[in-house]
Amino acid sequence: MEEWIISVPPSETSRRLDTYLSCKIQTLTRSQIKRLIEEGRVLVNGRPAKPSLPVRGGEEIRVFIPPPREVSLEPEAIPIDILYEDEYLIVVNKPAGMVVHPGAGVYSGTLVNALLHHCKDLSGVGGYLRPGIVHRLDKDTSGVMVVAKDDMTHTALSGQFKERKVKKVYLALVWGEVEEGGVVDLPIGRHPSQRKKMSVRTRKPRHALTRYTVMERLGPFTLLEVRPETGRTHQIRVHLSAIGHPVVGDKVYGRGRVSSLDPSLRRALRSLKGHCLHAFRIGFYHPGLGKFVEFEAPLPEDILSLIELLRGEGCTGR
């Protein structure tokens, strides 16, 4: 058991407890600190607290960090597309339809189950349900992900994500003709009435910024290169839907006029394994090699086939 004792200076301006501690304890992410607070492992002046408790100055904070829990999930011989691997980390190309880690009643068939079969020594700091997982992709989003093999690499990579130093590039096929590239600077938070959805109309907004560039216009669709500068849940899907161009195949944040399409296009849409959002490239500072590295994952066949079909029908534009 690791213990931190933090004396808050009297000059401290009012901040949430979880925010304050995430700045003081660099080895833990804010979500990990929040979990410790909710488990009663953080005491403020000798008493348990809530993550939202204001820290105003003069408090004594004790943080008790337990050792990593043993991974208790079952390894499964599920094929995974490994783009790169060394002693520190694995870079994979996650397929659409695969959940990253167990949760909400899903305990098998996940990327974590597959990784545990492939690699026996994943980092445990992510918790026993998501060992090695530094970041996530939505179930129906395909593409490149980095997974840590040891705690040092996990902590270092988590810090880069937290500080927004990781370079992420997505490809998105969206509904409508996008005139030009731009920036979506709209806050995101939980939908006010549908708790499983995120929204730009929320009671608890958090800053979110997404940049996009037009790559190709394809009739009723546009292929975009998207660069999220923040990492909010469902950020790209919510932002693109908010500007009137939802991701093709997205059943949560907006559907286009499928009935108006040619029958061949409708068949191609029905054959999609997920939605047309793909994590194409990721770049980060490799903690073990001491240099910046980048990895790319090619578009999956179903999205590529849809794009080729659109090009074949003469649906291209500048």
C-alpha positions in Angstrom: 0.0 0.0 0.0 1.4 3.4 -1.1 0.4 6.5 1.0 0.6 10.1 0.0 0.2 12.9 2.5 -0.4 16.3 0.9 -0.7 19.6 2.9 -2.6 22.1 0.8 -1.1 25.6 1.0 -3.4 28.3 2.4 -3.0 30.2 -0.9 -4.6 27.4 -2.9 -7.5 28.6 -5.1 -10.7 26.6 -5.0 -10.5 23.4 -7.2 -12.3 20.1 -7.2 -10.6 17.4 -5.2 -10.1 15.0 -8.1 -8.7 17.8 -10.3 -6.3 19.0 -7.6 -5.0 15.5 -6.9 -4.5 14.7 -10.6 -2.1 17.6 -10.7 -0.2 16.6 -7.6 0.0 12.8 -8.3 1.3 12.6 -11.9 1.4 8.8 -11.9 -2.4 8.5 -11.7 -5.0 9.6 -14.2 -8.0 11.7 -13.0 -10.3 8.7 -13.5 -8.0 6.5 -11.3 -8.0 9.2 -8.6 -11.8 9.5 -8.8 -12.1 5.8 -8.3 -9.8 5.9 -5.2 -12.0 8.7 -3.8 -15.2 6.8 -4.4 -13.6 3.7 -2.8 -12.9 5.8 0.4 -9.1 5.7 -0.1 -8.8 9.5 0.0 -9.2 11.3 3.4 -9.5 15.1 3.7 -8.8 16.2 7.3 -9.4 12.6 8.3 -12.7 12.1 6.6 -13.8 10.5 3.3 -14.8 13.0 0.6 -16.4 13.3 -2.8 -14.5 13.9 -6.0 -16.3 17.3 -6.4 -15.3 18.6 -2.9 -13.7 22.0 -3.3 -10.1 22.3 -2.1 -9.7 25.8 -0.7 -6.4 25.7 1.2 -5.2 24.4 4.6 -6.4 20.8 4.3 -4.4 17.7 4.9 -5.1 15.1 2.3 -4.1 11.4 2.6 -4.2 9.2 -0.4 -3.9 5.4 -0.1 -3.0 3.7 -3.3 -3.4 -0.1 -3.2 -1.1 -2.4 -5.2 -2.4 -3.4 -8.7 -5.0 -6.1 -8.5 -4.5 -9.4 -10.1 -6.0 -9.8 -13.5 -8.8 -12.3 -13.2 -10.2 -12.3 -16.8 -10.1 -15.3 -19.0 -7.7 -15.2 -22.0 -9.4 -16.0 -25.2 -7.8 -17.2 -28.5 -9.4 -14.3 -30.5 -7.3 -13.2 -33.6 -6.0 -9.7 -33.3 -4.2 -7.6 -35.9 -0.9 -6.6 -34.3 0.7 -3.6 -36.1 3.8 -3.4 -33.8 5.0 -5.1 -30.6 8.1 -4.8 -28.4 8.8 -5.4 -24.7 7.0 -2.2 -23.7 3.8 -2.0 -25.7 1.6 -3.4 -28.4 -0.1 -1.5 -31.2 -3.2 -3.2 -32.6 -5.8 -2.5 -35.3 -9.1 -3.0 -33.5 -12.0 -4.2 -35.7 -15.4 -2.6 -35.6 -17.8 -4.5 -33.4 -15.2 -5.4 -30.7 -15.5 -4.0 -27.2 -12.2 -2.8 -25.8 -12.6 -4.0 -22.2 -15.2 -5.8 -20.1 -17.9 -3.8 -18.4 -21.7 -3.3 -18.4 -22.3 -7.0 -18.5 -19.7 -7.8 -21.2 -17.0 -10.1 -19.9 -15.8 -12.0 -22.9 -15.0 -11.5 -26.6 -13.2 -8.2 -25.8 -9.9 -6.8 -26.9 -8.6 -7.4 -23.4 -9.5 -11.1 -23.5 -7.7 -11.4 -26.8 -4.6 -9.6 -25.5 -4.4 -11.7 -22.3 -4.1 -14.8 -24.6 -1.4 -13.2 -26.7 0.5 -11.4 -23.9 0.8 -12.8 -20.4 2.3 -9.7 -18.7 0.0 -6.7 -19.3 0.1 -3.7 -17.1 -2.2 -3.9 -14.0 -2.6 -0.2 -13.2 -5.6 0.1 -15.5 -7.6 -2.2 -13.1 -8.4 -5.8 -13.2 -11.1 -5.3 -15.9 -8.9 -3.4 -18.3 -5.2 -4.3 -17.9 -2.9 -2.4 -20.2 -5.6 -0.2 -21.6 -4.4 3.4 -21.9 -7.2 4.7 -24.1 -10.4 3.4 -25.8 -12.2 3.3 -29.1 -16.0 2.9 -29.3 -17.3 -0.6 -30.0 -18.2 0.3 -33.6 -15.1 2.4 -34.3 -12.2 0.6 -35.9 -8.5 1.4 -35.9 -5.2 1.9 -34.2 -4.8 1.5 -30.4 -1.7 1.4 -28.2 -1.7 -1.0 -25.2 0.9 -0.9 -22.4 2.7 -4.1 -21.2 4.1 -2.7 -18.0 3.1 -0.2 -15.3 5.9 2.3 -16.3 4.8 2.4 -19.9 1.1 2.6 -18.9 1.8 5.6 -16.6 3.9 7.4 -19.1 1.4 6.9 -21.9 -1.5 7.9 -19.7 0.3 11.1 -18.9 0.7 11.9 -22.6 -3.0 11.4 -23.2 -3.8 13.5 -20.2 -1.5 16.3 -21.4 -2.9 16.0 -25.0 0.5 15.2 -26.4 -0.7 12.2 -28.4 -1.3 12.9 -32.1 -4.5 11.2 -33.3 -5.9 11.2 -36.8 -9.2 9.7 -37.8 -10.9 9.1 -41.2 -14.7 9.7 -41.2 -17.2 9.2 -44.0 -20.1 11.5 -43.2 -23.4 12.4 -44.6 -23.8 15.5 -46.8 -21.4 17.7 -48.8 -19.0 19.4 -46.4 -18.0 22.6 -48.1 -14.6 23.1 -46.5 -12.5 22.1 -43.5 -13.0 23.8 -40.1 -13.1 23.5 -36.4 -15.8 22.4 -34.1 -15.4 24.1 -30.7 -18.4 22.9 -28.7 -18.5 21.6 -25.1 -19.6 18.0 -24.6 -21.3 16.3 -21.6 -24.0 13.7 -20.8 -27.2 14.1 -22.7 -29.7 15.8 -20.3 -32.3 12.9 -20.6 -30.6 10.0 -22.4 -27.8 8.9 -20.1 -26.0 6.6 -22.6 -25.6 9.5 -25.0 -23.3 12.5 -25.1 -24.4 15.9 -26.3 -23.3 19.5 -26.9 -26.5 20.5 -25.0 -25.6 19.3 -21.5 -25.9 20.5 -17.9 -22.3 19.7 -17.2 -20.3 20.8 -20.3 -16.6 20.0 -20.8 -14.4 21.7 -23.3 -14.0 19.8 -26.6 -12.4 20.8 -29.8 -12.2 18.9 -33.1 -10.5 19.9 -36.4 -11.4 18.4 -39.7 -10.3 18.6 -43.3 -12.1 17.6 -46.5 -10.3 14.8 -48.3 -12.9 13.8 -50.9 -16.5 14.5 -51.8 -18.4 11.4 -52.8 -21.9 12.2 -53.9 -24.1 12.2 -50.8 -21.1 11.7 -48.6 -17.8 13.4 -47.7 -14.6 11.8 -46.6 -12.9 13.8 -43.8 -9.6 13.7 -42.0 -10.4 14.4 -38.3 -8.0 15.5 -35.6 -9.5 15.6 -32.1 -7.6 17.9 -29.8 -9.4 16.8 -26.7 -10.6 13.3 -25.8 -14.2 13.4 -24.7 -16.4 10.4 -24.9 -17.9 10.0 -28.4 -16.4 13.4 -29.3 -16.0 13.1 -33.0 -19.4 11.5 -33.5 -21.1 14.1 -31.4 -19.3 17.1 -33.0 -19.9 15.9 -36.6 -23.5 15.3 -35.9 -23.8 18.8 -34.3 -22.7 20.5 -37.5 -25.2 18.5 -39.6 -22.8 15.8 -40.9 -23.2 12.6 -38.8 -20.9 9.7 -39.4 -22.3 7.2 -41.9 -23.6 4.1 -40.1 -23.9 5.8 -36.7 -27.1 4.5 -35.2 -26.9 6.8 -32.1 -26.1 10.3 -33.3 -27.9 10.5 -36.6 -28.8 8.7 -39.7 -28.9 10.1 -43.2 -31.6 9.5 -45.9 -30.9 5.9 -46.7 -34.1 5.5 -48.7 -32.9 8.1 -51.2 -29.8 6.2 -52.2 -29.2 3.8 -55.1 -30.0 0.1 -54.2 -26.3 -0.8 -54.5 -25.4 1.9 -51.9 -28.1 0.7 -49.6 -26.7 -2.8 -49.7 -23.2 -1.5 -49.0 -24.5 0.4 -46.0 -26.3 -2.7 -44.6 -23.0 -4.7 -44.9 -21.1 -2.3 -42.7 -19.7 -3.9 -39.5 -19.8 -0.7 -37.6 -19.9 3.0 -38.5 -17.6 4.8 -40.9 -15.2 6.2 -38.3 -11.7 4.8 -38.3 -8.7 5.6 -36.1 -6.1 5.9 -38.9 -2.9 7.1 -37.2 -1.5 7.6 -33.7 1.7 9.2 -32.7 3.3 9.4 -29.3 6.6 9.5 -27.4 7.7 5.9 -26.9 8.7 5.7 -23.2 11.0 2.7 -23.7 12.8 3.8 -26.9 13.0 7.5 -26.0 11.7 8.8 -29.3 8.5 9.9 -31.1 6.8 7.1 -33.1 3.8 6.9 -35.4 1.6 4.0 -36.5 -1.1 3.7 -39.1 -4.0 1.2 -39.5 -5.5 0.8 -43.0 -9.2 1.3 -43.6 -11.2 -1.9 -43.1 -12.6 -3.6 -46.1 -16.2 -2.7 -45.6 -15.5 1.1 -45.5 -13.0 0.8 -48.3 -15.5 -1.1 -50.5 -18.1 1.6 -49.9 -15.7 4.3 -50.9 -14.6 2.4 -54.0 -18.3 1.9 -54.9 -18.9 5.6 -54.6 -15.8 6.4 -56.8 -16.9 3.9 -59.4 -20.3 5.6 -59.7 -18.7 8.9 -60.4 -19.5 10.4 -57.1 -16.2 12.2 -56.6 -15.6 15.9 -56.2 -12.8 18.1 -55.1 
